[in-house]
Amino acid sequence: MKVGDLVRFKVRGPGRDMMGLIFRIDEQHYGSNTAYKISNVERGQCIRPNMVDFIGVTEDGIRDRVLVLWGDEVGYEYCDNTDIEVISAAG
C-alpha cells in the first residue's frame, strides 16, 4: 500500500461500497504489539493493576492511518489500513 493506489472499503454495507485514492499514509499510528493481560478473572470480579500476570500479543498489532479521497460525495477520510484493500497499485 502506497500513495496513489486505488483502494476499496472492505466493510460492505449500505453506502460503504466506495473506491478512492490514497493521499497520505501515517505509518505506525494506531495500536501496539503487546499489552498487559490478566489470565484468571472471574465474571463480576474487580480488576486491579496488580493482577497483571503476563504480557501478550495484541490481535491487530500496529496499524497505519491512511488518508483516502473517496470518489463519492464523502471527500477526504482517515481510515485504518485494515479497513481498506488495494485494487490497483500505482506504478
Contacts in CASP RR format, 6 or more apart in sequence:
PFRMAT RR
TARGET T0000
AUTHOR 0000-0000-0000
METHOD contacts of the structure
MODEL  1
MKVGDLVRFKVRGPGRDMMGLIFRIDEQHYGSNTAYKISNVERGQCIRPN
MVDFIGVTEDGIRDRVLVLWGDEVGYEYCDNTDIEVISAAG
1 7 0 8 1.000
1 22 0 8 1.000
1 25 0 8 1.000
1 64 0 8 1.000
1 66 0 8 1.000
1 81 0 8 1.000
1 86 0 8 1.000
2 22 0 8 1.000
2 25 0 8 1.000
2 89 0 8 1.000
2 90 0 8 1.000
3 22 0 8 1.000
3 23 0 8 1.000
3 24 0 8 1.000
3 25 0 8 1.000
3 90 0 8 1.000
4 21 0 8 1.000
4 22 0 8 1.000
4 23 0 8 1.000
4 90 0 8 1.000
5 21 0 8 1.000
5 22 0 8 1.000
5 86 0 8 1.000
5 87 0 8 1.000
5 88 0 8 1.000
5 89 0 8 1.000
5 90 0 8 1.000
6 19 0 8 1.000
6 20 0 8 1.000
6 21 0 8 1.000
6 86 0 8 1.000
6 87 0 8 1.000
6 88 0 8 1.000
6 90 0 8 1.000
7 19 0 8 1.000
7 20 0 8 1.000
7 21 0 8 1.000
7 22 0 8 1.000
7 66 0 8 1.000
7 68 0 8 1.000
7 84 0 8 1.000
7 85 0 8 1.000
7 86 0 8 1.000
7 87 0 8 1.000
8 17 0 8 1.000
8 18 0 8 1.000
8 19 0 8 1.000
8 20 0 8 1.000
8 84 0 8 1.000
8 85 0 8 1.000
8 87 0 8 1.000
9 16 0 8 1.000
9 17 0 8 1.000
9 18 0 8 1.000
9 19 0 8 1.000
9 79 0 8 1.000
9 83 0 8 1.000
9 84 0 8 1.000
10 82 0 8 1.000
10 83 0 8 1.000
10 84 0 8 1.000
10 85 0 8 1.000
11 83 0 8 1.000
18 70 0 8 1.000
18 71 0 8 1.000
18 72 0 8 1.000
18 74 0 8 1.000
19 70 0 8 1.000
19 71 0 8 1.000
19 87 0 8 1.000
20 68 0 8 1.000
20 69 0 8 1.000
20 70 0 8 1.000
20 71 0 8 1.000
21 68 0 8 1.000
21 69 0 8 1.000
22 66 0 8 1.000
22 67 0 8 1.000
22 68 0 8 1.000
23 67 0 8 1.000
23 68 0 8 1.000
23 69 0 8 1.000
23 76 0 8 1.000
24 66 0 8 1.000
24 67 0 8 1.000
25 64 0 8 1.000
25 65 0 8 1.000
25 66 0 8 1.000
25 67 0 8 1.000
25 81 0 8 1.000
26 64 0 8 1.000
26 65 0 8 1.000
26 66 0 8 1.000
26 67 0 8 1.000
27 64 0 8 1.000
28 62 0 8 1.000
28 63 0 8 1.000
28 64 0 8 1.000
29 63 0 8 1.000
29 64 0 8 1.000
29 65 0 8 1.000
30 62 0 8 1.000
30 63 0 8 1.000
30 64 0 8 1.000
30 65 0 8 1.000
30 80 0 8 1.000
31 58 0 8 1.000
31 60 0 8 1.000
31 61 0 8 1.000
31 62 0 8 1.000
31 63 0 8 1.000
32 58 0 8 1.000
32 61 0 8 1.000
32 62 0 8 1.000
33 57 0 8 1.000
33 58 0 8 1.000
33 61 0 8 1.000
33 62 0 8 1.000
34 55 0 8 1.000
34 56 0 8 1.000
34 57 0 8 1.000
34 58 0 8 1.000
35 55 0 8 1.000
35 56 0 8 1.000
35 58 0 8 1.000
36 52 0 8 1.000
36 55 0 8 1.000
36 56 0 8 1.000
37 52 0 8 1.000
37 53 0 8 1.000
37 54 0 8 1.000
37 55 0 8 1.000
37 56 0 8 1.000
38 47 0 8 1.000
38 51 0 8 1.000
38 52 0 8 1.000
38 53 0 8 1.000
39 53 0 8 1.000
39 54 0 8 1.000
40 53 0 8 1.000
41 47 0 8 1.000
41 51 0 8 1.000
60 82 0 8 1.000
63 80 0 8 1.000
63 81 0 8 1.000
63 82 0 8 1.000
64 80 0 8 1.000
64 81 0 8 1.000
65 78 0 8 1.000
65 79 0 8 1.000
65 80 0 8 1.000
65 81 0 8 1.000
66 78 0 8 1.000
66 79 0 8 1.000
66 80 0 8 1.000
66 81 0 8 1.000
66 84 0 8 1.000
67 76 0 8 1.000
67 77 0 8 1.000
67 78 0 8 1.000
68 76 0 8 1.000
68 77 0 8 1.000
68 78 0 8 1.000
68 79 0 8 1.000
68 84 0 8 1.000
69 75 0 8 1.000
69 76 0 8 1.000
70 76 0 8 1.000
70 77 0 8 1.000
END
